[in-house]
Amino acid sequence: MADLKYYDVLLKPIVTEKSMAMQAEKKYTFSVNPDATKTQIKEAVEKMFKDVKVAKVNTMNLDGKLRRRGNTVGRRSEVKKAIVQLTADSADIDLF
């Protein structure tokens, strides 16, 4: 397991139509470090955003897409996403 600091865990928020609709249910989607665990993700969110309490964290590992350019075949890098559910009495996260 890597020794990650809390500011190295969360890479960026994922802003899509589906993830914006989930914010009404206090669910936020982030792109995270592939070596990060659910516990590290929870601690990072609670430290980076004020008055936020995390109820649960769901993670998913996405394989890189196969890409071709002429005769050369390659892959995009793999990505890990985390969906963070906040508690009902928690403050909202302002992404903008």
C-alpha positions in Angstrom: 0.0 0.0 0.0 1.3 3.4 -1.0 2.0 6.1 1.6 -0.4 8.8 0.2 -1.1 12.1 1.8 -4.7 13.3 1.8 -4.0 15.9 -0.9 -2.7 13.2 -3.2 -5.8 11.0 -3.0 -8.4 13.1 -4.7 -7.3 14.0 -8.3 -10.3 15.9 -9.6 -14.1 15.9 -9.5 -16.0 14.2 -12.3 -18.5 16.6 -13.7 -21.1 14.9 -15.9 -24.8 15.1 -16.3 -25.3 11.9 -14.2 -22.9 13.0 -11.5 -24.6 16.4 -11.2 -28.0 14.7 -10.8 -26.5 12.6 -8.0 -25.6 15.7 -6.0 -29.2 16.1 -5.0 -28.8 12.8 -3.1 -25.5 14.1 -1.5 -23.4 11.8 -3.7 -20.2 13.2 -5.3 -18.0 11.6 -7.8 -14.2 12.0 -7.9 -11.3 10.7 -9.9 -8.9 9.2 -7.3 -5.4 7.8 -7.1 -5.5 4.1 -8.2 -3.6 3.1 -5.0 -6.1 4.8 -2.7 -8.3 2.8 -0.3 -11.8 3.6 0.7 -10.6 4.7 4.2 -8.0 7.1 2.6 -10.7 8.5 0.3 -13.0 9.1 3.2 -10.3 10.9 5.3 -9.2 13.0 2.3 -12.8 14.3 1.6 -13.4 15.1 5.3 -10.1 17.0 5.5 -10.3 18.9 2.2 -13.9 20.1 2.6 -15.1 21.9 5.7 -18.1 20.5 7.7 -18.4 17.4 5.6 -19.0 13.9 7.0 -18.8 10.9 4.8 -21.3 8.1 5.2 -19.9 5.6 2.7 -17.5 5.3 -0.3 -18.0 3.2 -3.4 -15.0 2.7 -5.7 -14.6 1.3 -9.2 -11.5 0.5 -11.3 -11.9 1.3 -15.0 -9.6 -0.3 -17.6 -8.0 1.9 -20.2 -9.7 1.9 -23.6 -7.9 0.3 -26.5 -6.7 3.0 -29.0 -5.3 2.6 -32.5 -3.4 5.0 -34.7 -2.7 3.3 -37.9 -0.8 0.1 -37.3 0.1 1.0 -33.7 -2.1 -0.3 -30.9 -2.1 1.2 -27.4 -4.1 1.8 -24.3 -5.2 4.7 -22.3 -4.3 4.8 -18.7 -6.5 3.0 -16.1 -8.7 5.2 -13.9 -10.2 4.7 -10.4 -13.4 6.5 -9.6 -15.0 7.0 -6.2 -18.6 7.9 -5.4 -18.8 9.5 -1.9 -22.1 9.5 0.0 -22.4 12.2 2.6 -24.5 12.0 5.8 -27.9 13.8 5.9 -26.6 16.5 8.4 -23.4 17.1 6.4 -22.7 20.4 4.5 -22.8 20.3 0.7 -19.6 20.4 -1.4 -19.3 23.4 -3.7 -17.5 22.2 -6.8 -17.9 25.6 -8.6 
